[in-house]
Amino acid sequence: MLSARISNETRRFIYAREGYRCALCDSTKYLQVYHCVPRSRGGTDSVQNLVCLCADCHALAHGINLNDWDATQQDVEQAVTEYLADYYAPDWNPWGKRGP
């Protein structure tokens, strides 16, 4: 069974990296840490796989539209992927694995 706990040090780093705002909508309310690549699909708790989202964007990332937004789950997943890939380019690696 996977641990559901991201270290406090990592969590604080993610919040600070995003300026204590949602990486997608800039909200400062109800911030949470989201895995771009879920651990169930090989993603890790590395900072290259984590992003700070508000509760509304986080819910939408999981397919729950709390605000009747025009955006879809796929839109949020794409935006998070692009955010992290741009931030860590050219070495983005959310799986935490080394090359061959």
C-alpha positions in Angstrom: 0.0 0.0 0.0 1.3 3.5 -0.9 1.8 6.0 1.8 -0.6 9.0 1.4 1.8 11.4 3.2 4.0 13.9 1.4 6.7 15.1 3.7 6.1 18.5 5.4 9.4 19.8 4.0 8.3 18.9 0.4 4.8 20.3 0.9 6.3 23.6 2.2 8.6 23.7 -0.8 5.7 23.3 -3.3 3.7 26.0 -1.6 6.6 28.4 -1.6 7.6 27.6 -5.2 4.1 28.6 -6.4 4.1 31.7 -4.2 1.4 30.3 -1.9 -1.1 30.5 -4.8 -2.8 28.0 -7.1 -0.6 27.3 -10.1 -3.6 27.5 -12.4 -6.0 30.2 -11.1 -3.8 32.2 -8.7 -6.2 31.6 -5.7 -4.8 31.7 -2.2 -7.6 29.8 -0.7 -7.7 26.1 0.4 -4.3 25.2 -1.1 -3.5 21.5 -1.7 -0.7 19.5 -3.3 -1.6 17.5 -6.4 0.4 14.7 -8.1 0.7 15.3 -11.8 1.3 11.7 -12.5 -0.5 9.7 -9.8 1.5 7.3 -7.7 -0.7 4.5 -8.9 0.7 5.1 -12.4 4.3 5.4 -11.3 4.5 9.0 -10.2 6.6 10.0 -7.2 6.5 12.5 -4.4 9.3 14.4 -6.1 8.9 18.1 -6.5 8.9 17.6 -10.3 5.6 15.7 -9.9 3.8 18.0 -7.4 2.0 21.2 -7.9 0.0 23.5 -5.6 -3.7 23.8 -6.5 -6.7 25.4 -4.8 -9.4 23.0 -3.7 -11.6 23.9 -6.7 -8.8 23.2 -9.3 -7.8 20.1 -7.4 -11.4 18.8 -7.5 -11.6 19.5 -11.2 -8.3 17.7 -11.7 -10.1 14.6 -10.3 -13.2 15.2 -12.5 -15.4 17.1 -10.0 -16.5 20.4 -11.3 -17.5 22.4 -8.2 -18.0 25.7 -10.0 -19.7 24.8 -13.3 -16.5 25.9 -15.1 -16.1 25.4 -18.8 -12.8 23.6 -18.1 -12.7 19.8 -18.0 -10.6 17.4 -16.1 -8.4 16.9 -19.2 -7.9 20.7 -19.4 -6.6 20.8 -15.9 -4.4 17.7 -16.4 -2.9 19.3 -19.5 -2.3 22.7 -17.8 -0.6 21.0 -14.8 1.6 18.9 -17.2 2.6 22.0 -19.2 3.3 24.0 -16.0 5.6 21.4 -14.6 7.3 20.6 -17.9 8.0 24.3 -18.6 9.2 24.9 -15.0 11.7 22.0 -15.1 12.6 21.9 -18.8 14.5 20.3 -20.3 14.9 17.7 -17.5 11.4 17.2 -16.4 10.9 13.7 -14.9 7.8 13.2 -12.7 8.6 9.5 -12.4 11.9 10.2 -10.6 13.7 7.6 -12.7 17.1 8.2 -14.2 17.7 7.8 -18.0 19.3 4.6 -19.5 
